């Protein structure tokens, strides 16, 4: 098969995956009564609104949904900043230092991200209620700081850093903190971006934990606010699609911005 045929096939597959997102985007620009009018008989009007409107987005901005998006951004960004520092320090200890029980400790880290978080969410929420962390930003942020997958990704990348470089720095009088801050972190930008994206997506799409901890409107996050757009008797599908697009576009833009670093990190993970 020629290169052009491969490119055409890849384009068709990409469009097939993009069609649901395009239809959701088109539906978010229609009035509630217009959304399902053109799906029984497929035509260009199914994906292209005849009379587009931004009314659904304007309605979301004036309600609790806008505050929920800001809360989600705050929680996710603080988690990325603090979580990267914690995860990088843990990965450095598991890769550069040698101590008894290191293998067992790393096995626990791997096991921690293999267990679904939803399985421990309810008992953990009970513990947080005893600590008076319900309806606080700290309660929303803390479970995402020590993410086992982020530690794993950073450790695997740290193992690829030459040991001779570390030994030379130690001979020159650089302490372990200096080795971590001046050698490991500057050389690990792709891995840090990959781990940061992992932490961001974990917090951004979290639903069960914010549902248990952020019960008031002041600390409500985006996925919870989106679910609350469904009324008891009526559903405004236009606003529902608009909210879905907002929750999808924000992480999509971030992933596209750092795609090169993420790909480089995955390509080099596990190499030594």
Number of C-alpha atoms within 10 A of each C-alpha: 5 6 8 9 10 11 11 11 12 12 12 12 11 11 13 11 11 11 12 12 17 16 17 18 20 23 27 27 24 25 19 17 10 15 20 12 10 14 12 8 8 9 10 9 13 19 19 16 20 13 9 13 14 13 16 22 21 13 14 20 14 10 11 19 24 20 20 21 23 15 19 25 18 15 23 24 18 20 25 27 14 16 26 23 16 17 26 25 18 20 25 24 16 22 18 17 10 10 8 7 9 14 12 10 12 19 11 13 20 16 12 15 15 11 10 9 15 13 9 11 17 15 11 16 18 15 13 17 15 10 10 11 18 22 19 16 18 13 21 28 20 16 16 21 20 20 21 20 19 27 26 23 23 29 25 22 26 25 18 15 18 10 11 9 11 18 13 11 17 14 9 9 11 15 12 16 12 13 19 18 13 13 15 19 18 11 14 18 15 22 27 25 23 25 25 23 21 17 25 25 14 16 25 22 18 20 16 15 19 25 16 18 23 21 15 12 14 14 21 26 32 28 22 20 21 21 13 13 18 14 9 7 5 8 12 14 21 25 25 22 25 26 25 19 19 17 18 14 11 13 16 11 11 12 17 10 11 14 16 13 17 21 14 15 23 15 10 15 18 15 11 11
